[in-house]
Amino acid sequence: MLIERQQDVTSAALEVMARTREPRMREIMISLVKHLHGFVRDVRLTEAEFRDATAILNEIGALASDTHNEFVLMAGSLGVSSLVCLLNNGDGGNTETSQSLLGPFWRLNSPRVENGGSIVRSDTPGDPLFVQARVVDGTGRPIEGAEVDVWHASPVGLYENQDPEQAEMNLRGKFTTDADGRFWFNSLMMVGYPIPTNGVVGRLLKAQDRHPMRPAHLHALIFKPGFKVLISQVYDPNDPHIETDVQFGVTKALIGDFIRHEEPHPTRPDVQAPWYALDYTYVMEPGEAVLPRPPIK
């Protein structure tokens, strides 16, 4: 097709996209061209802006490393990650769900820990945290034998792969639920933290006068054949940024009750106040158990 005017470009591109053999890919590519061309017309994209945009995409890719994923940060900062999550869970986003963002810091092969054990592996100052949790299906029945991978930032707001002061796999661990669907462990109370701002995402936030903070949260990835892999974050409602998460990840269903205790622990005389306790129930949906691709190594 010879192009005579700007509208012909879209028609020609759509004709090519319609030849895509795989049906789902064909659907996606046709819609992508329609919306992408519509966006270009809507904002009247200039040639200079187009060159800047391609340079930014190249820069985002160049920033990828074994410990950093700029594309995941950007998707979260635009609200795309949260939108995709909610559209694909909780009856298409119409009901509450324990599902949340994977984030850029999940790693494969976290160390196995027995229930009641600790995931603290280095001298990490902070207030003790005791987690009691259950994993159930949509009817409330316990799910036995689920593999639960947990991880969180340290009390100074850094994941272990970001902080040379922390031991390898500090504040990470993998548990198995018992017959009542329960797992439990000890750790340290996490705090909110800023996402990395030394790249493209940081420039975007600065241009929009946005803070880079994520509220304090506990990550979990739960695997059990017959169920969709549950990726979850449980948030501390007392965090000052609970309503302004830079990654748009906080939902009402993900608010946890991190209870602060000012008295010594009743069964652990070595634990002094203050210490925290979290009791939370994760709800899994039926589906195919497929692990996500790790964003970092």
HELIX and SHEET records of a PDB file:
HELIX    1   1 GLN A    6  MET A   17  1                                  12    
HELIX    2   2 PRO A   23  VAL A   43  1                                  21    
HELIX    3   3 GLU A   47  ALA A   62  1                                  16    
HELIX    4   4 GLU A   70  SER A   77  1                                   8    
HELIX    5   5 VAL A   80  LEU A   87  1                                   8    
HELIX    6   6 GLY A   90  GLY A   93  1                                   4    
HELIX    7   7 GLU A  160  GLN A  162  5                                   3    
HELIX    8   8 VAL A  200  ALA A  207  1                                   8    
HELIX    9   9 LYS A  252  LEU A  254  5                                   3    
SHEET    1   A 4 ARG A 182  LEU A 188  0                                        
SHEET    2   A 4 PRO A 128  VAL A 136 -1                                        
SHEET    3   A 4 TRP A 275  VAL A 283  1                                        
SHEET    4   A 4 ILE A 259  HIS A 261 -1                                        
SHEET    1   B 4 ARG A 172  THR A 176  0                                        
SHEET    2   B 4 GLU A 147  TRP A 151 -1                                        
SHEET    3   B 4 HIS A 217  PHE A 223 -1                                        
SHEET    4   B 4 LEU A 230  TYR A 235 -1                                        
SHEET    1   C 2 TYR A 193  PRO A 194  0                                        
SHEET    2   C 2 MET A 213  ARG A 214 -1                                        
END                                                                             
